[in-house]
Each structure stands twice: as structure tokens, then as C-alpha cells.
Amino acid sequence: MGGWERALDAAGVREPELRAAYGRQRERVAAYKREVALAAGLLLPPATVPHVIVATAFMHRTDDLLDRGPLDTRRAASARWREQVTAALDAGDSAEEELRPLLASVAARPVLRERVLEFLAVADADLDFAGFATEADYQAYLDGYSLPGFMVVAALLGPDGDQGAYRAACRTFVDSSQRLDFVNDLAEDLADGRLTLPRQTLAEHGVTRAELERAEATPAVRALLGALLERSDRDRAAAGAVVELAPPAHRPMIRCVFGVERLTATAARADPGALLRRSASPGKPGLLRLLAGEYLRARRVR
């Protein structure tokens, strides 16, 4: 019996059609985020793996609807999806195959229902994105969109019962991660007509949007990107309670997430000016060492 079959058994997924539906969710996640499916299977307790896969698949499906087609089409598709998922959660059943694993995971891990509904309620915020005038606007975006999205999966890895302190630590990590993403994806976002760095921050460093769009790696531009990466590093270091507050069996997976962020930040800092042309990626040897190290720690926990 393979690891995935053992995970389904451990999660109490017995019915053949439901097992097959979970399997298709796993295939979708592996198709676009193979590293997530691999890390979850290696680092998490078997009973947790199917629920994390389903939560990840839900986020991908929601993001996909928000990203494809003209704005009106995306807004209408998002509304239909929100109504469909909400109705299924209310009824506890659905004729849609892709929602059946979600409902089964919600029944097993009730916290997932709260986080799914919270994110659906704010998902359209990304459709209305018009940039940030100030750092405060960016912080409001974190609270209104980034954190609810992150918690869909993160809640499954957190402590049982009250997750208030854990969520607060996750908020600090989300600040670090989102800032890193915005810096690392700067070239792609600008190509799509999106400036994701606060205009206030650009002005404080004497940088203009035009300079960024022209990929001018001036000393001021390098200083701006370096400062943002340093702030991301500080917030990531301050978010260590995310690991400490999680159950021991989930800590290898969370440490791996932190580790990937550190490796990405290191790659970005190697040449900040290059971020004006392309995103930075960690090297595969470093990623493999990280995964192998956490896998050995996970085996000791189990």
C-alpha cells in the first residue's frame, strides 16, 4: 500500500468514490505545485495529508477563477463559486465531485469550514486591486486578503482549540512572505500593469514607477529592494511562534515553509537589480537538503 493510500486510511476516507475524488485533488495539486504535494506526504502525519491537499486544491481553484479572463467574467465566476461552495457547506453535500472532498475534510476538521468561508467573503479583494498608496494600505491588504487566504491551509496545521495566538504569529509571517513575493515578482507584476510596492515607500527612497518599469537598477532602486528584503527577513524571524505553537508533528512542514522563504530571500538578495527582469528561485540542492533534513526530523517526531 502506497503512502497516499495509507494517508486516506488514516484520515478515515473509506468510500471508494470519495477516495478517488481525493486522489484527483492530489493530482491537481501535484500538477501545479508538486513540491507542496511532496512535502506534505513526507513531512506531515498521514491523517493530516489529505486535508491539506484538499485545502490547497480549494485555494488553487479559487485563485484560478480570480485570474482568468476579463474582469467582469472573473467577478461573475467568483460569485458563482462562492455561492456554490457556501450552499454545499450549508447542506453538507454537493453534486459537484470537486466539492465532496472539501466537505469530507470540513467534517473531519471543522476549523476548515470557518477559514473557507472567511476567505470566500474577501476573495474579490484581489479583483479590485489598484496598488497601495501607503504602507498602511498594504497592511490593510494583508488583513483583508492575504491572511484569510493563508489561514485556509495554516489552520489545519495549528493547535486544537483557540488559535488566536497562532493566527497572530501567522499574521507576522504573512507580512514577511507577502512582502517577499511582491519584491520577487516585481517584474512580472509590472508587466501585467500592477505596482505592488507602496507608492509612499518608493517616494521615501527616491524611486519612480517609471524607473522600475524600465528595469533601471540604480543605486536608489537597489537600496529600495534591499530594504524591503531586509524587512521581510526581520518579520520572518519574528514569526517563529508559528512553529512553536503548532503541534510537534506539524512543525517539520512549517519549518520547511519557513526554510523555502529563507532560500528564496537569499536568492533575491544575491542580485536585487535582477529582480527588475525576473524572479529569483532557490537552487534545487538547497531545497533538497532542506526537505531531507526536515524529513529526518519528522520521522523522529513520529
Secondary structure, 3 states (H helix, E strand, C coil): CCHHHHHHHHCCCCCHHHHHHHHHHHHHHHHHCHHHHHHHHHHCCCCCHHHHHHHHHHHHHHHHHHHCCCHHHHHHHHHHHHHHHHHHHHHCCCCCHHHHHHHHHHHHCCHHHHHHHHHHHHHHHHCCCCCCCCHHHHHHHHHHHHHHHHHHHHHHHCCCCCCHHHHHHHHHHHHHHHHHHHHHCHHHHHHCCCCCCCHHHHHHCCCCHHHHHCCCCCHHHHHHHHHHHHHHHHHHHHCCHHHHHCCHHHHHHHHHHHHHHHHHHHHHHCCHHHHHCCCCCCCHHHHHHHHHHHHHHHHHHC
